[in-house]
């Protein structure tokens, strides 16, 4: 699990919006193919205009370049994404540990069809609290609500 030269810094809207929305889109295509590329392209604009700027977003830099990010709404993880070519390097784990240090507890929702993410969160100690059969927009994509207590 190499995280050579990794630094976590605050989000800078002036320099990060495009790169982080690229990371979000590429990682979402890989993790959520069931949503469909067209819908993800529509959501990408919301990521750029609303979600990244309005959340407490932290950027993981690897070799000086953004490799992933975590966006927090108090103790809720609104999103955590790592560039596909950087996955498996420990970046996601470091971002979760960074957020836990600051918040003391974390919660999130994950698509249950994203089995890789569910396994990742479970391995970190997150436990399922509840499920719902649809996503925020009412589409039939089951979500699990997970929590990690410090």
VOSE-113662 format. One line per field, with one value per residue: z, y, x of N, C-alpha, C, O in turn; residue in three letters. Coordinates in pm, whole numbers, plus 32768, in hexadecimal, padded with zeros to 4 digits. Example, Ala and Ser with C-alpha at 12.3 -4.5 7.8 and 13.67 -1.06 7.14 Angstrom:
residues 2
n.pz = 830C;82C4
n.py = 7DC7;7F1F
n.px = 8527;8505
ca.pz = 830C;82CA
ca.py = 7E3E;7F96
ca.px = 84CE;8557
c.pz = 830C;8313
c.py = 7EB6;8003
c.px = 8528;850A
o.pz = 834E;8324
o.py = 7EB4;8072
o.px = 8590;853D
r = ala;ser
END
This chain:
residues 150
n.pz = 8000;7F90;7FC3;7F5C;7F7D;7FBD;8007;80C1;8086;80AC;7FD7;7EB2;7E05;7D24;7CA5;7CAD;7C55;7B46;7B2D;7C0A;7BC9;7AE7;7B59;7BFB;7B32;7A91;7B52;7BA4;7AB9;7AAF;7BA6;7BB6;7ACE;7A99;7AB7;79D5;78C9;785F;792B;79F2;7979;7983;7A9A;7AD3;7AA8;7B83;7C49;7C19;7C31;7D22;7DEF;7E21;7E5E;7F39;8004;810E;8090;8054;7FBF;7F3A;7EEB;7E12;7DC6;7D96;7D01;7CE4;7D5C;7DD0;7E9A;7FB8;8020;8117;81DB;82EF;83BF;82FD;81E0;80B6;7FC7;7F51;7E8A;7DB9;7CC0;7BB2;7B56;7C34;7CFC;7E01;7E7A;7F78;7FA0;7FC3;80BF;815B;813E;81BF;82C3;82FE;8300;83D4;84AC;84CB;84F2;8598;857D;846A;8356;8239;80F5;8015;7ED4;7EC4;7DF6;7DB2;7DF7;7E2B;7EB2;7F93;800E;8044;80FE;81CB;8217;828F;8375;8376;83B6;8354;8370;830B;81EC;80AC;7F9C;7EBB;7E0F;7E4F;7D8E;7D5E;7CBB;7C72;7D15;7E07;7F46;8052;819E;8256;837D;843D;856C;864F
n.py = 7F8A;809F;81F8;82C2;83FE;847E;8579;8621;8722;8855;888D;8954;8A28;8AC0;8A36;8924;88C3;885D;8782;86E1;86AC;8616;8535;84DB;849B;83D6;830F;82DA;8275;8182;8109;811B;80B0;8062;813F;81D8;8285;8379;83E5;8404;84C5;859D;85BD;860A;871C;8784;872E;87D3;88D6;88E1;8809;87D8;88E4;892D;8876;87FE;87CA;86FC;86C8;85C7;85BD;8531;850A;8618;8646;8647;8524;84B8;84F1;855F;85B8;865E;867E;86FD;85F1;853E;848C;8510;84D0;8403;83D7;833C;835A;8276;8202;821B;8187;808E;80CB;8129;8225;8264;81EF;8290;8388;8353;831C;8416;84B7;843D;8477;8585;8594;84C5;8412;8377;8371;82E8;82B6;81A8;8114;7FD8;7F2D;7F6C;7EB6;7EAA;7F9B;7F7B;7EA1;7F18;7FE7;7F48;7EB4;7F7D;7FA0;8012;7FF9;7F75;8032;8064;802C;809B;8085;812A;8231;8389;8412;8377;829D;813B;80D7;8035;80AA;80A3;810E;8160;8158;81D0;81C3;826F
n.px = 8054;808E;80B7;814F;81E3;80ED;8003;7F09;7E2E;7D6A;7C4D;7C5D;7BA7;7BE9;7CB7;7C7E;7B80;7B51;7C07;7BBE;7AB4;7ADE;7B5F;7A8B;79CB;7A51;7A86;7980;790A;798C;7948;7833;779F;769D;75FB;7612;76AD;7649;75A3;7665;7704;7657;7641;7742;775C;76D1;777D;785A;77EC;775E;777E;789B;78FF;7856;7876;794E;7A6D;7B83;7CBD;7D81;7ECB;7FB1;80F7;80EF;8008;7E9E;7E07;7D2F;7C05;7B45;7A05;795C;7836;7803;7814;77D7;7831;7825;7893;799A;7AA7;7B95;7C89;7C71;7D69;7E02;7D98;7D98;7E84;7E83;7E1D;7D0A;7CDF;7D88;7D07;7C12;7C72;7CE1;7BF9;7B70;7C18;7BE5;7ACF;7A6E;799D;78F5;7810;7765;76CF;76AD;769B;7610;764A;7747;7829;793A;7970;78CA;7948;7A41;79FB;798E;7A6E;7AFE;7A75;7978;781B;76E1;75BA;74BD;73E3;736D;7288;72A2;7359;73C1;7333;725C;7282;729D;7380;7417;747F;7567;7580;7693;7761;7876;7908;79DE
ca.pz = 8000;7F86;7FB4;7F4C;7F68;7FC3;805F;80BD;8098;8092;7F50;7E7D;7D94;7CB0;7C5F;7CBD;7C21;7ACD;7B47;7C63;7B82;7A92;7BB0;7C1E;7ABD;7A6C;7BBB;7BA2;7A46;7AD2;7C1B;7BA9;7A42;7A96;7AB4;794A;78AD;784A;79AD;7A36;793C;79BB;7B27;7AD9;7AB4;7C10;7C96;7C05;7C5A;7DA8;7E54;7E48;7EA4;7FB3;806B;8142;8036;8066;7F46;7F4A;7E81;7E06;7D70;7D7B;7CAE;7D22;7D43;7E0A;7EF4;800F;803A;8193;8209;837D;83CC;828E;8168;803F;7F5A;7F56;7E07;7D99;7C32;7B99;7B4B;7CB8;7D5C;7E34;7EAB;8002;7FA3;8000;814E;8199;8143;822B;8343;830D;8327;845A;850B;84DE;8514;8604;8548;83DE;831A;81A9;80AC;7FA6;7E82;7EE7;7D7F;7DAD;7E58;7E50;7F19;800C;804C;8076;8179;8232;8246;82E5;83F1;8367;83CA;8318;83CC;82C8;815A;8068;7F17;7E4F;7E28;7E71;7D23;7D4F;7C5F;7CBB;7D37;7E99;7F92;80DF;81F5;82A8;83E4;847E;85EA;867D
ca.py = 8000;8114;827D;8311;848D;84A7;85E7;8645;87B2;8885;88A9;89DC;8A2E;8AFD;89D9;8897;889B;8809;8705;868B;867B;85AA;84C0;84AD;845E;835A;82AB;82B8;821C;80FF;80D0;8121;80A6;804C;81C1;8203;82F4;83F5;841B;8430;8544;8604;85D0;8648;87AD;879C;871A;884A;8952;88DE;87AD;87F3;8964;893E;8816;8808;876D;86EC;868F;8576;85D5;84CB;8544;86A1;864E;860C;8496;8494;8555;853D;862B;8647;86D2;86DF;856C;84EC;848D;8527;848B;83E6;83A2;8332;8344;81E7;81D4;822A;8130;801F;8101;8158;82B0;8264;81D3;8308;83EF;832E;8331;84A7;84E9;8407;84C6;8607;858D;8465;83AF;8392;8327;82F8;825B;8167;80BC;7F4E;7EEA;7F8D;7E54;7ECC;8004;7F40;7E52;7F79;8025;7EE1;7E95;7FEC;7F9F;8049;7F98;7F9E;8060;8055;8028;80CE;8048;8189;829A;840D;843E;8317;822F;80BC;80AD;8025;80EC;807D;8178;8125;81B2;81AB;820D;8274
ca.px = 8000;80E5;807C;81C7;81D2;8062;7FE1;7E7C;7E20;7CE2;7C1C;7C6D;7B4B;7C2A;7D11;7C59;7AFC;7B56;7C4D;7B6E;7A3D;7B12;7B71;7A05;798B;7A97;7A6E;78F1;78F4;79C2;7904;77A2;7775;760D;75B7;7613;7707;75FE;757C;76DF;772D;75FF;7666;77C5;774B;76AE;77F9;78AD;77A9;7722;77B0;7926;7911;7807;78A0;79D7;7AB2;7C13;7CFA;7DF9;7F2D;8019;815D;80C7;7F8F;7E28;7DF1;7CAF;7BCF;7AD5;79AF;7913;77C9;7816;7850;77A7;7885;77D4;78D7;7A29;7AC9;7C23;7C9D;7C7E;7DF4;7E41;7D53;7DE7;7F04;7E72;7DEF;7C85;7CF1;7DC2;7CA0;7BB4;7CB8;7CEC;7B75;7B51;7C67;7BA6;7A41;7A53;793F;78D3;77A1;775E;7677;76F2;764A;7630;7680;77D6;785A;79C4;7969;788F;79B3;7AA3;79C8;7980;7AF6;7B29;7A28;78F1;77B0;7662;7553;743B;73E3;72F6;7285;72B8;73BC;7389;72DA;71EF;72A4;72A1;7409;7419;74EA;7579;75B5;76FC;7797;78F2;791A;7A69
c.pz = 8000;7F77;7FAF;7F30;7F6A;802D;8053;80DD;807F;7FFD;7F2D;7DFD;7D16;7C60;7C5B;7C76;7BAB;7AE9;7BA1;7C1F;7B1E;7AE3;7BD3;7BAA;7A98;7AD2;7BBD;7B2D;7A68;7B40;7C09;7B18;7A33;7A92;7A24;7936;789E;78D0;79FB;79FB;7970;7A4C;7B34;7AE9;7B43;7C6A;7C90;7C43;7CEC;7E0D;7E7F;7E93;7F2A;8024;80A0;80F6;804D;7FF0;7F6A;7ED1;7E84;7D9E;7D3E;7D29;7CF6;7CF7;7D79;7E65;7F4A;802A;80B1;81A7;829D;8387;835D;8217;80F0;7FC6;7F7A;7ED3;7DF3;7D03;7C18;7B91;7BCF;7D22;7D85;7E6C;7F3C;800E;7FE6;8096;8198;81A4;81B1;82B3;8362;833F;83B4;84C6;852E;8515;8585;85E1;84BA;83B6;8284;8173;8034;7F59;7EA3;7E6F;7D6C;7E16;7E84;7EBE;7F9B;8056;8089;80FB;81EC;826D;82A2;8367;83EA;8378;838F;8383;838F;8232;8127;7FD8;7EA3;7E75;7E43;7E08;7D08;7CEE;7CAF;7CD1;7DCE;7ED6;801E;8128;8256;830B;841C;84F9;8618;86FE
c.py = 807C;8194;82E0;83A3;84BB;8511;85FD;86D9;87DB;889C;893C;89E4;8A61;8A99;8949;8869;883A;8782;86A9;865A;860E;8529;8485;8461;83D9;82EB;827E;825C;818D;80BC;80C4;8115;8096;80D0;81F4;8281;837A;8435;844C;84B4;85B7;8624;8619;86DF;87D4;878D;879A;88C7;8954;888A;87C7;8878;8970;88DF;883D;879E;8773;869E;8642;858F;8565;84FE;85CF;86B3;8610;857B;8467;8502;8519;85BE;8609;86AE;86B2;8655;850D;84FB;8499;84E2;8474;839E;83A7;8316;82AF;81B5;81E1;81CF;80BB;804A;8133;81E5;82BA;824E;824E;8377;83D2;8346;83C6;84E1;84B9;8453;8549;85FF;852D;83FA;83D8;833F;8341;829F;8227;8113;802C;7F00;7F0A;7F35;7E71;7F35;7FCD;7EEF;7EAC;7FB4;7FC0;7EBD;7F02;7FF5;7FE0;7FD9;7FCF;7FBF;804B;804C;806C;809F;80A6;81EE;831F;8440;83DD;82A7;81AF;8086;80AC;8067;80B3;80F4;8134;818B;8176;8203;8201;822B
c.px = 8058;8094;80EF;81A6;8141;804D;7F4B;7E72;7D90;7CC8;7C31;7C19;7B8F;7C7D;7CE1;7BDB;7B06;7B96;7BFA;7AEF;7A65;7B22;7AEA;79C6;79CC;7A7F;79DC;78D0;791F;796E;786D;7774;76DF;75BE;75AD;7664;76BD;75D6;75F5;7711;76D7;7624;76EB;77BC;7725;7728;784C;786E;777E;7770;7840;7933;78C9;782E;792A;7A27;7B48;7C4A;7D78;7E52;7F93;807B;8132;8048;7F18;7E15;7D6B;7C7F;7B61;7A8A;7956;78A6;77BC;7858;7824;7805;7829;7810;7969;7A4A;7B60;7C2C;7CB3;7D0E;7E41;7E01;7DAC;7E6E;7EFA;7E3C;7D66;7C8C;7D27;7D5B;7C39;7BF5;7CC4;7C67;7B50;7B9A;7C22;7B18;7A1F;79EE;791B;785B;77A4;76F0;76C5;768D;7671;7667;7714;781B;78EA;79C5;7931;78FA;7A1E;7A76;79BC;7A09;7B2C;7ADA;799F;788C;772E;75FC;74C9;7451;7364;72FB;72A3;7323;7375;7325;7268;7209;72BA;732F;7413;7495;74EE;75B5;7616;7730;7818;7900;79A9;7A7E
o.pz = 8068;7F27;7FF5;7ED6;7F20;809D;7FE6;8142;8043;7FB1;7F7F;7D96;7CA8;7BE6;7C0C;7C5C;7BAE;7AC1;7B87;7C39;7B03;7AB8;7BCB;7BBC;7A84;7AAE;7BD5;7B3C;7A42;7B38;7C46;7AEA;79CB;7A6B;79FF;7988;78CC;78E3;7A3E;7A44;7986;7A74;7B97;7B30;7B76;7CCB;7CF6;7C82;7D2A;7E73;7EF7;7EFE;7F84;8097;8068;8118;8057;7FC2;7FB0;7E5E;7EEE;7D2C;7CCC;7D0E;7D3E;7C81;7D54;7E7C;7F2B;8049;80B0;8189;82C4;835B;835E;81EE;80C9;7F69;7FB7;7EB3;7E18;7CCD;7C61;7BC2;7BD7;7D94;7D37;7E8C;7F73;807E;803A;80E3;8205;8209;81F7;830C;83D5;839C;8402;8531;85A0;855F;85CC;8621;8497;83EC;8256;81B9;7FF7;7F93;7E9E;7E81;7D1C;7E80;7EF6;7F1E;8006;80D0;80F5;815C;825F;82E6;82F9;83BD;844F;834E;8398;83E4;83D4;81FF;816D;7F9F;7E34;7EEB;7E4B;7E28;7CA9;7CD1;7D23;7CA5;7E0E;7EA1;805A;80F7;829F;82F3;842A;84EF;860B;8730
o.py = 80BB;819A;8345;83C2;8517;8507;85EE;8708;8790;88BA;8994;89AE;8A33;8AA5;88FA;87F2;87CF;871B;8631;85EA;85B3;84BE;840C;83F3;8376;8278;8209;81FE;812C;8044;806E;816B;80B8;80CF;8234;82DD;83E1;84AD;84B3;8509;8625;8698;865F;871C;8839;87D8;87C9;8917;89BF;88BD;87CC;887A;89B5;88F6;8891;8728;87DE;863E;8675;857A;8541;8519;85F5;8724;85AD;855B;83FC;8565;84B1;8625;85A6;8724;8656;8645;8497;856B;8439;84BE;84C9;8337;8408;82C4;826F;8148;81B7;81CB;808D;7FF5;8163;8217;8311;8291;826F;83BD;842D;837F;83EF;8531;8505;846E;8575;8657;8543;8391;844E;82D3;83A2;824A;826E;80D3;800A;7E9C;7EC8;7F66;7E53;7F2B;7FED;7EF9;7E90;7FB4;7FDF;7EAA;7EE7;8048;7FE5;7F68;8046;7F75;8024;8061;8074;8093;8078;81FF;8323;8490;83ED;8259;81B4;8018;8115;805C;8097;8135;80D9;8204;80FC;827D;8198;8227
o.px = 8069;8037;80F0;8158;811E;807E;7F12;7EA7;7D43;7D24;7C1B;7C40;7B71;7C89;7D15;7BCC;7AC9;7B61;7BF1;7AC3;7A16;7AF7;7AD7;7992;7986;7A66;79C0;7881;78DE;7952;782D;7728;76A7;7549;754B;7661;76EE;75E6;75EE;7744;7709;7627;7702;780C;7755;7738;787E;78B2;777A;779E;785C;796F;78F9;780A;796F;7A24;7B84;7C0C;7DD0;7E29;7FC6;8056;814E;8021;7F29;7E14;7D3B;7CC5;7B28;7AC6;790D;78B6;7774;78CA;7849;7825;77E7;77C8;79AB;7A10;7BA2;7BE2;7CFF;7D2B;7EB5;7E2F;7DFF;7EC1;7F5C;7E2F;7D51;7C48;7CFA;7D56;7C0E;7BB6;7CB4;7C65;7B17;7B63;7C24;7AED;79BC;79EB;7922;7843;77DF;76BA;7714;7636;76E8;76AD;7756;7843;790F;7A11;7963;7904;7A50;7AC1;79DB;7A15;7B7F;7AF9;7958;78A4;7711;75EA;746B;74BF;72FF;7367;72BB;7344;72FA;72CE;721C;71AE;72E4;7351;7417;7503;7487;7611;75EF;772B;7826;7904;79E8;7AEF
r = unk;unk;unk;unk;unk;unk;unk;unk;unk;unk;unk;unk;unk;unk;unk;unk;unk;unk;unk;unk;unk;unk;unk;unk;unk;unk;unk;unk;unk;unk;unk;unk;unk;unk;unk;unk;unk;unk;unk;unk;unk;unk;unk;unk;unk;unk;unk;unk;unk;unk;unk;unk;unk;unk;unk;unk;unk;unk;unk;unk;unk;unk;unk;unk;unk;unk;unk;unk;unk;unk;unk;unk;unk;unk;unk;unk;unk;unk;unk;unk;unk;unk;unk;unk;unk;unk;unk;unk;unk;unk;unk;unk;unk;unk;unk;unk;unk;unk;unk;unk;unk;unk;unk;unk;unk;unk;unk;unk;unk;unk;unk;unk;unk;unk;unk;unk;unk;unk;unk;unk;unk;unk;unk;unk;unk;unk;unk;unk;unk;unk;unk;unk;unk;unk;unk;unk;unk;unk;unk;unk;unk;unk;unk;unk;unk;unk;unk;unk;unk;unk
END
